[in-house]
Amino acid sequence: MNRFPGMAITVSSIFSGNCYDTSNKTNDANIIMLSIPDWGVMPFAADRDSQQIASETDAFNNVVREECSYAGVKYSDITDISRKASADDTMLAADGLYPSGKMYGLWIDGIYSHVYELLK
């Protein structure tokens, strides 16, 4: 079922395979889906179109957010945190592509409340 005409993203492509069993709704409350980070702000992508990467990242994340809502799955947006790397080199690993421990820590801060609720 593609509820987003013109996009190659479907419910089955997001919630498929071993990652998510759509036939078993009993575990939905135990899932937290994270948005994908914007890798277009990383030095690795300096020779690429960062605006296009941001636009495509946002489009994908919007579909995932809506599908999570539809499926009753918690969603946490870490994309805005990843975009802070464009102005803060301490949020990047030495390779210029991957996040540093600092950025991972901010992601954890962002999802902590969801995890805390799951563990109560």
BELTATA-V722212 format. One record per residue. N is the residue number from 1. PHI is phi in whole degrees, 0 to 359 (none if undefined). NEAR is the number of other ideal C-beta (glycine too) atoms within 12 Angstrom. Layout:
# BELTATA-V722212
n:N phi:PHI near:NEAR
n:N phi:PHI near:NEAR
This chain:
# BELTATA-V722212
n:1 phi:none near:16
n:2 phi:253 near:15
n:3 phi:273 near:19
n:4 phi:230 near:21
n:5 phi:304 near:10
n:6 phi:88 near:10
n:7 phi:245 near:19
n:8 phi:274 near:14
n:9 phi:259 near:26
n:10 phi:233 near:20
n:11 phi:305 near:23
n:12 phi:293 near:17
n:13 phi:282 near:21
n:14 phi:273 near:34
n:15 phi:250 near:29
n:16 phi:223 near:17
n:17 phi:68 near:10
n:18 phi:287 near:6
n:19 phi:289 near:14
n:20 phi:210 near:26
n:21 phi:259 near:17
n:22 phi:292 near:24
n:23 phi:276 near:11
n:24 phi:243 near:13
n:25 phi:280 near:16
n:26 phi:289 near:11
n:27 phi:259 near:19
n:28 phi:303 near:24
n:29 phi:290 near:17
n:30 phi:259 near:19
n:31 phi:249 near:28
n:32 phi:236 near:28
n:33 phi:264 near:31
n:34 phi:261 near:26
n:35 phi:293 near:30
n:36 phi:273 near:30
n:37 phi:288 near:36
n:38 phi:271 near:35
n:39 phi:285 near:29
n:40 phi:292 near:28
n:41 phi:269 near:32
n:42 phi:281 near:32
n:43 phi:306 near:21
n:44 phi:306 near:21
n:45 phi:262 near:24
n:46 phi:303 near:15
n:47 phi:265 near:10
n:48 phi:244 near:18
n:49 phi:277 near:13
n:50 phi:295 near:22
n:51 phi:292 near:14
n:52 phi:293 near:15
n:53 phi:299 near:27
n:54 phi:298 near:26
n:55 phi:296 near:16
n:56 phi:292 near:23
n:57 phi:297 near:30
n:58 phi:297 near:24
n:59 phi:298 near:23
n:60 phi:297 near:27
n:61 phi:298 near:30
n:62 phi:296 near:24
n:63 phi:295 near:31
n:64 phi:298 near:34
n:65 phi:301 near:27
n:66 phi:294 near:22
n:67 phi:294 near:32
n:68 phi:297 near:27
n:69 phi:300 near:17
n:70 phi:298 near:21
n:71 phi:270 near:29
n:72 phi:76 near:19
n:73 phi:255 near:30
n:74 phi:293 near:27
n:75 phi:230 near:29
n:76 phi:234 near:31
n:77 phi:268 near:27
n:78 phi:254 near:33
n:79 phi:298 near:34
n:80 phi:299 near:22
n:81 phi:296 near:30
n:82 phi:297 near:38
n:83 phi:289 near:29
n:84 phi:292 near:25
n:85 phi:296 near:35
n:86 phi:294 near:25
n:87 phi:242 near:11
n:88 phi:217 near:18
n:89 phi:299 near:18
n:90 phi:288 near:16
n:91 phi:268 near:29
n:92 phi:244 near:28
n:93 phi:287 near:19
n:94 phi:300 near:13
n:95 phi:283 near:11
n:96 phi:77 near:19
n:97 phi:243 near:21
n:98 phi:268 near:20
n:99 phi:291 near:32
n:100 phi:274 near:24
n:101 phi:302 near:15
n:102 phi:299 near:21
n:103 phi:293 near:33
n:104 phi:303 near:22
n:105 phi:298 near:17
n:106 phi:294 near:26
n:107 phi:297 near:30
n:108 phi:298 near:21
n:109 phi:304 near:17
n:110 phi:290 near:26
n:111 phi:258 near:25
n:112 phi:307 near:16
n:113 phi:298 near:15
n:114 phi:295 near:26
n:115 phi:295 near:19
n:116 phi:302 near:13
n:117 phi:296 near:14
n:118 phi:293 near:18
n:119 phi:272 near:11
n:120 phi:294 near:8
